[in-house]
Amino acid sequence: MSLRIVIETIPHNAQRYDTVGDWFWDGDTLQIRVSEMSNWKREFLVAYHELFESAWCKAEGVSQKDVDKFDTEYEKNRKDDDESESGDSLKAPYRVGHQIASAIEKLACVELGEDWVFYDEEVANLSHDG
């Protein structure tokens, strides 16, 4: 089996649901979509997170269908003042992969010279303001 990975930045409103980073399989091609952000480093960080999270899910047998179902339900039931990430939920089938991806993302953020607080704020503003 060959593996192809396609990472694209897209307008936030073109995401499949209200998320800054999304991954899905199209045959043997891993598609990663990242919302356009204020700079390439921030877009890279989101993509880096999605890349690891998707690999963890594949390795652990967590299907894209299960992830999509959980994320869609999570967003549908989100209260207006809730700024949490679906992957942080104890019920998320990919929680461990999300936690590891977040740790890697934070380390990469520092190494790329980005300020985590401002980066995280931009992600949150995109995610919850649409």
Secondary structure, 3 states (H helix, E strand, C coil): CCCEEEEEEECHHHCCCCCCEEEEEECCEEEEEEECCCCHHHHHHHHHHHHHHHHHHHHHCCCHHHHHHHHHHHHHCCCCCCCCCHHHCCCCCCHHHHHHHHHHHHHHHHHCCCCHHHHHHHHHHHHHHC
